[in-house]
Amino acid sequence: MTASTAVRPFRVDVPQADVNDLRARLARTRWPDPETVPDWSQGVRSENLRALVHHWLHDHDPVRFQERLNRSPQFRTEIDGLDIHFLHVRSAEPGAMPLLLSHGWPGSVLDFVDLIGPLTDPAAHGGDPADAFDVVVPSLPGFGFSGKPTTTGWDADRTATAWAELMRRLGYTRWVAHGGDWGSVVTTALAAARPEGLAGIHLNTPYAVPDTIPDERTPEEQHAVDSLARYAGPLGGSNHLQGTKPQTPGFALADSPVGQAAWIYEKFQSKTDNQGLAEQAIDVDDILDTISLYWFTNSAASSARIYWENRRATMAGPVLHLPVAVTVFPRDIPLLPRTWIEAAYPDLVHYGEAPRGGHFAALEQPVVLVDELRSGLRGLRR
């Protein structure tokens, strides 16, 4: 292993000066006029964002995320000219299966930190030791503590190639992968490429829209069409902007922590299985951990470029010819019917329907997702 391909230990260490700067910026926020509607149809509601920011400034430890990440072994390694940050936790169980977990936007490796214990040590969490995994959790290029690309080209296919190299570099010869949101896009690209060693995948965001949607539709198919329209329409503002001009919001978000908070908070509000507020689906401190990670790594612009790099991608995705496990969450958006999923994944080895949960499954329903990963990938073990 050369110096450029070495796997180097890493720990998060946010300077106190950066913490002081964040608090000063929050304290002197210049707030806009409030919205003119009594709901979220114009974006984040002022009273809700003010409450979130008050908690961030006065009650939340802005570097709590640092301690959560530093509980697990972290590393960096250069792949294709870019430093890739990742968590790597080996199970003590001798038959553990290597599992690569890929996050999306506005997610991070934090999405999976509460899953690591149950996945690597199921016996300690009421599970079967035979279901143990070694866990690898990389930060997408431009996200978190991974490097920020300085040239174009880091699309899902290139990221998938980097993930395959990461697993090879860690010495794994047979492994499985999981993803949600953009992590699902990357995991789908992995499955399409079928790198040596990849035994199968699990998705909680299947990209399985048929090339032609029939005029005669089942109720489930019509619900999917309506869901896709909502995803591209009322909920698609940030996606469209980041897919066309990601640098423009990047300037504002890099300078305003409240702006960064609003940009992320709105996604958790609109895409979680909540009864009115995102905090009912994801703990408020977990929401702020994610926002803090984006703020301290100054990754608003670099992470947004994943939309621009993949701007020609569609919800269709390729037909995959290897084992695929899928779990659907009832409040996910878009929510696709089983018939479309079965057509896109002929070797569908598991189809699970979670009782609750939305788009951010790992954060909203970690226990359910752990159970689905165990059951969905169990048949791929040797």
C-alpha positions in Angstrom: 0.0 0.0 0.0 1.5 3.3 -1.1 1.3 6.6 0.8 -1.5 7.8 -1.4 -3.6 4.7 -0.8 -2.9 4.3 2.9 -5.8 4.0 5.3 -5.2 6.8 7.9 -6.9 7.0 11.3 -9.1 10.1 11.8 -10.9 11.8 14.6 -13.2 14.9 14.5 -11.8 17.8 16.4 -13.8 21.1 15.9 -11.7 24.1 17.1 -13.3 26.1 19.9 -12.9 29.2 17.8 -15.3 27.7 15.3 -17.8 27.0 18.1 -17.5 30.6 19.3 -18.0 31.9 15.8 -21.2 29.8 15.3 -22.7 31.1 18.6 -21.8 34.7 17.7 -23.5 34.3 14.3 -26.6 32.8 15.8 -26.9 35.5 18.3 -26.8 38.3 15.7 -29.1 36.7 13.2 -31.0 39.1 11.0 -34.4 37.5 10.6 -36.6 38.0 7.5 -40.3 39.0 7.6 -42.5 36.0 8.5 -44.4 34.0 5.9 -47.8 35.2 4.8 -49.5 31.7 5.2 -50.3 29.7 8.3 -48.5 26.6 7.1 -45.2 25.4 5.5 -46.3 26.0 1.9 -43.9 28.9 1.5 -41.0 27.1 3.2 -39.9 26.9 6.8 -42.2 28.7 9.3 -40.5 31.5 11.2 -41.7 30.5 14.6 -40.5 26.9 14.2 -37.1 27.9 12.9 -36.7 30.5 15.7 -37.4 27.7 18.2 -34.9 25.4 16.6 -32.2 28.1 16.5 -32.9 29.0 20.2 -32.4 25.4 21.1 -29.2 25.3 19.0 -27.8 28.4 20.7 -28.9 27.9 24.3 -29.5 24.2 24.9 -27.7 22.0 22.3 -24.0 21.2 22.4 -23.0 22.2 18.8 -20.2 19.6 18.8 -22.2 16.8 20.2 -22.0 15.2 16.8 -18.2 15.1 17.3 -18.5 12.8 20.3 -21.0 10.6 18.5 -18.7 10.1 15.5 -15.6 9.6 17.6 -17.1 6.6 19.4 -16.4 4.6 16.3 -13.1 4.1 14.5 -12.8 6.6 11.6 -10.4 6.8 8.7 -9.5 8.6 5.6 -8.0 7.2 2.4 -7.4 8.7 -1.0 -9.4 7.2 -3.8 -9.3 8.6 -7.4 -7.6 11.7 -6.1 -10.0 12.5 -3.4 -9.8 11.9 0.4 -12.7 9.6 1.5 -13.7 9.7 5.1 -15.4 6.6 6.6 -16.4 4.8 9.7 -15.2 1.2 9.9 -16.4 -1.1 12.7 -15.5 -4.8 12.7 -17.8 -7.3 14.5 -16.3 -9.7 17.0 -18.4 -12.4 15.4 -16.3 -14.6 13.1 -18.9 -15.0 10.4 -19.8 -11.3 10.2 -20.8 -10.1 6.7 -19.3 -6.8 5.5 -22.0 -4.2 4.9 -21.4 -0.8 3.2 -23.9 1.9 4.2 -24.4 4.9 2.0 -26.2 8.1 3.1 -28.0 10.8 1.1 -28.7 14.5 1.3 -29.2 16.2 3.6 -27.8 13.2 5.5 -24.4 12.1 6.6 -22.6 9.2 8.3 -24.5 10.4 11.4 -27.5 8.7 9.9 -26.1 5.3 10.8 -24.2 5.8 14.1 -27.1 4.4 16.1 -27.3 1.3 13.9 -23.7 0.4 14.3 -24.0 -1.4 17.6 -27.0 -3.5 16.7 -25.5 -4.4 13.3 -22.0 -5.3 14.6 -23.0 -6.9 17.9 -26.6 -8.2 17.6 -26.3 -10.4 20.6 -25.8 -7.4 22.9 -29.0 -5.8 21.4 -31.4 -8.8 21.6 -30.5 -10.3 18.3 -28.9 -13.4 16.8 -25.1 -13.4 16.5 -25.4 -15.0 13.1 -26.8 -11.7 11.8 -23.6 -9.8 12.6 -22.1 -7.4 10.1 -18.8 -5.6 9.7 -19.9 -2.0 9.0 -18.3 0.5 6.6 -19.9 4.0 6.4 -18.3 6.4 4.0 -19.1 10.1 3.6 -20.1 10.9 0.0 -17.6 13.1 -1.9 -18.2 16.7 -0.9 -20.0 15.7 2.3 -18.8 15.9 5.9 -15.1 15.0 6.3 -14.6 13.6 2.8 -12.7 15.8 0.4 -14.5 18.4 -1.8 -14.1 17.7 -5.5 -12.3 20.6 -7.3 -13.3 19.3 -10.8 -16.5 17.9 -12.3 -17.3 14.3 -12.8 -18.1 12.9 -9.3 -21.4 11.4 -10.3 -23.1 8.3 -8.8 -21.2 5.9 -11.1 -17.8 7.4 -10.1 -18.7 7.3 -6.5 -19.8 3.6 -6.8 -16.4 2.8 -8.3 -14.8 4.5 -5.4 -16.9 2.5 -2.9 -15.9 -0.8 -4.6 -12.2 0.3 -4.3 -12.7 1.1 -0.7 -14.1 -2.3 0.1 -11.3 -4.0 -1.9 -8.7 -1.8 0.0 -10.2 -2.9 3.3 -9.6 -6.5 2.3 -13.2 -7.6 1.7 -13.8 -10.2 -1.0 -17.5 -10.7 -0.5 -19.9 -7.9 0.8 -23.3 -6.3 0.6 -24.4 -2.7 0.4 -27.3 -0.5 1.5 -28.5 3.0 0.6 -31.3 5.5 0.9 -31.9 8.7 -1.0 -28.6 9.5 -2.9 -27.1 6.5 -1.1 -29.7 4.4 -2.9 -28.6 6.0 -6.3 -25.0 5.1 -5.5 -25.9 1.6 -4.3 -28.0 1.1 -7.5 -25.0 2.2 -9.6 -22.9 -0.3 -7.6 -25.3 -3.1 -8.4 -25.5 -2.2 -12.1 -21.7 -2.3 -12.3 -21.5 -5.6 -10.3 -18.0 -5.1 -9.0 -16.1 -8.2 -7.9 -17.3 -9.2 -4.4 -20.7 -7.5 -4.3 -23.2 -10.2 -3.3 -26.3 -8.1 -3.2 -27.9 -4.9 -2.0 -30.7 -3.5 0.2 -32.5 -0.3 -0.7 -35.1 1.8 1.2 -35.4 4.2 -1.7 -35.9 2.1 -4.8 -35.5 3.8 -8.1 -37.8 1.7 -10.1 -40.1 3.9 -12.2 -40.9 2.2 -15.5 -39.8 3.9 -18.7 -43.5 4.1 -19.7 -46.2 4.5 -17.1 -49.5 2.9 -18.3 -52.6 5.0 -18.7 -54.6 2.3 -17.0 -53.2 2.2 -13.4 -53.9 0.4 -10.3 -54.6 2.5 -7.2 -51.1 1.9 -6.0 -49.6 3.0 -9.3 -51.8 6.1 -9.3 -50.6 6.9 -5.8 -47.0 6.6 -7.1 -47.7 9.0 -10.0 -49.2 11.5 -7.5 -46.3 11.0 -5.2 -43.8 11.6 -8.0 -45.7 14.8 -9.0 -45.5 16.1 -5.4 -41.8 15.1 -5.2 -41.0 17.1 -8.4 -43.4 19.9 -7.7 -44.1 21.4 -4.2 -41.2 19.4 -2.6 -38.8 19.8 -5.4 -37.6 23.4 -5.0 -34.2 22.7 -3.4 -33.6 19.7 -5.7 -34.2 21.9 -8.8 -31.9 24.7 -7.5 -29.2 22.4 -6.5 -29.4 20.5 -9.8 -29.0 23.7 -11.8 -27.2 26.3 -9.7 -25.8 24.7 -6.6 -23.1 27.3 -6.1 -25.7 30.1 -5.7 -27.3 28.9 -2.4 -23.9 27.7 -1.3 -22.7 31.3 -0.8 -25.6 32.1 1.5 -25.5 28.9 3.4 -21.7 29.1 4.0 -22.2 32.4 5.7 -25.4 31.9 7.7 -25.9 29.1 10.1 -29.6 29.9 10.3 -29.8 29.7 6.5 -28.1 26.3 6.7 -30.5 25.2 9.4 -33.5 26.3 7.4 -32.3 24.5 4.3 -31.9 21.2 6.1 -34.8 21.5 8.5 -37.3 21.9 5.7 -36.4 18.6 4.2 -36.8 16.8 7.6 -40.2 18.5 8.0 -41.5 17.6 4.5 -40.2 14.1 4.1 -40.6 12.4 7.5 -43.5 10.5 9.0 -44.6 13.2 11.4 -47.8 14.5 12.8 -47.0 18.2 12.2 -43.3 18.7 13.1 -40.1 17.0 12.1 -39.1 16.8 15.7 -41.9 14.2 16.2 -40.0 11.9 13.8 -36.4 12.7 14.5 -35.1 13.9 17.9 -34.4 17.6 17.7 -30.8 17.2 18.9 -30.2 14.6 16.1 -31.5 17.2 13.6 -29.1 19.8 15.0 -26.2 17.3 15.0 -26.7 17.0 11.2 -27.0 20.8 10.7 -23.9 21.3 12.9 -21.9 18.8 10.8 -22.8 20.6 7.6 -22.0 24.0 9.2 -18.6 23.1 10.6 -17.5 21.3 7.5 -18.7 24.1 5.3 -20.2 21.5 2.9 -23.4 23.2 1.8 -22.2 24.0 -1.7 -20.0 20.9 -2.2 -22.7 18.5 -1.0 -25.4 20.3 -3.2 -23.3 19.5 -6.3 -24.3 15.9 -6.1 -27.6 17.1 -7.7 -25.8 18.9 -10.5 -23.4 16.0 -11.2 -26.4 13.6 -11.5 -28.8 16.1 -13.1 -29.5 13.8 -16.0 -30.4 10.9 -13.7 -34.0 9.8 -13.6 -36.2 7.9 -11.2 -36.2 4.9 -13.5 -32.8 3.4 -12.8 -31.5 0.3 -14.5 -32.9 -3.2 -14.3 -30.6 -5.0 -11.8 -29.5 -8.6 -12.3 -28.2 -9.5 -8.8 -30.0 -10.1 -5.5 -31.9 -7.0 -4.3 -33.8 -6.5 -1.0 -36.2 -3.6 -0.6 -37.9 -2.1 2.4 -40.6 0.5 1.8 -41.6 3.0 4.4 -45.2 4.2 4.2 -44.5 8.0 4.3 -41.6 7.9 1.9 -41.8 10.2 -1.1 -41.8 9.1 -3.8 -43.5 5.9 -2.8 -43.5 3.2 -5.6 -45.7 0.2 -5.9 -44.4 -3.4 -5.5 -45.2 -4.2 -9.2 -42.7 -1.6 -10.4 -40.1 -2.7 -7.9 -40.4 -6.4 -9.0 -40.1 -5.4 -12.6 -36.9 -3.4 -12.0 -35.3 -6.1 -9.7 -36.0 -9.5 -11.2 -34.0 -11.1 -8.4 -35.9 -9.5 -5.6 -35.0 -11.6 -2.5 -36.9 -9.6 0.1 -39.7 -7.1 0.1 -40.5 -5.5 3.4 -43.2 -3.0 4.3 -42.4 -1.0 7.4 -45.3 -0.1 9.7 -44.2 3.6 9.9 -41.4 5.9 8.7 -40.7 8.3 5.9 -37.8 9.2 3.6 -35.1 9.2 6.3 -35.5 5.7 7.5 -32.2 5.3 9.4 -32.9 8.4 11.5 -36.7 7.9 11.9 -36.9 4.1 12.4 -33.4 2.7 13.2 -34.7 -0.4 14.9 -37.0 -1.2 12.0 -34.2 -0.7 9.5 -31.8 -2.9 11.4 -34.4 -5.7 11.4 -35.0 -5.2 7.7 -31.2 -5.3 6.9 -30.9 -8.5 8.9 -33.8 -10.3 7.3 -33.3 -8.8 3.8 -29.7 -9.8 3.5 -29.7 -13.0 5.6 -30.1 -15.2 2.5 -26.9 -13.8 1.0 -24.7 -15.1 3.9 -22.4 -18.1 3.4 
